[in-house]
């Protein structure tokens, strides 16, 4: 099979795959992107511009900014698909991408947003936000609530805030819809091999109906608590988004095999983190944890970085004793695209030192302290990887 075929869903040629049978879609292995992704130049989109034929293809190829957006979105989408654990969820994500491609292609007939380039730019940027919401629910790291969109920070009127929250609610509802579709399929698969008076699929669909009823009633009550004031509508939108976010996360955990992220178990891995940071002292300034993986023997494999050049792996025993630190020869210099980064207190990096990351939608910071105060610092959660 052509392993690049599914990747083309991220580019212009994706519309050609709408009628391709699911078995033709090659699945990439987790962290095996290099096996299937083409090498992309810095200003190239995710598809071959020599084969561009439609106005949209030519517009993207002729605009460096659109080409970058296309490539970045392609990387986001591919990473999201390959890191999800549920086949039904992967299929739902593919269907969602196909639906978005149809929306994007409608730009050729859209005159309300000005030029074709402006329409495509807006469509791509909105889709990147949608993929961040998808990933933060289906892959992690888990967040108690959806990130604040840029427009929430810059809205200067209630009209602007309402429009911003409507867009944000649409993104979360879209993620919830994908989760529900995939979970329904997973429950049907379970029903096919079991028997019960009430089927798993039936029970799940009943729970979804109950959620819709609850959300409607709860958010109407929130709006009513404003006494009919001008903020009632905004409060209702906020309520709807928050409840949809919680529901989507619950479905992902209970039915779609969302993998645990190490930040959820910081108490457990605090001692290994501390030991590895101490062992990495001297290899460069500000040693950082970039990833943690549990090993079969109960220990951890902890990836680290220090300064702007050194990266390595630290192996620990189940008793949190460091076995060895191995330098990753030939590894690209920091920064790399980590799942999460830990900045120890006093490291001189992170929000506590007022060195905030670039203002983008991809980074969330969380201050953490273990129960015994043995480890404290900032955890940067990267949503876009």
JODASUL-V545621 format. One record per helix or strand of 2 or more residues. SS is the DSSP state (helix for helix, strand for strand). FROM is the first residue (numbers start at 1). TO is the last residue. If there is no record, write none. Layout:
<<SS,FROM,TO> <SS,FROM,TO>>
//
This chain:
<<helix,6,10> <helix,12,17> <helix,22,24> <helix,33,35> <helix,49,51> <helix,55,62> <helix,64,83> <helix,87,109> <helix,116,138> <helix,150,154> <helix,158,191> <helix,200,224> <helix,232,255> <helix,262,279> <strand,288,294> <strand,300,306> <strand,310,316> <strand,322,327> <strand,340,344> <helix,351,353> <strand,363,369> <strand,376,382>>
//
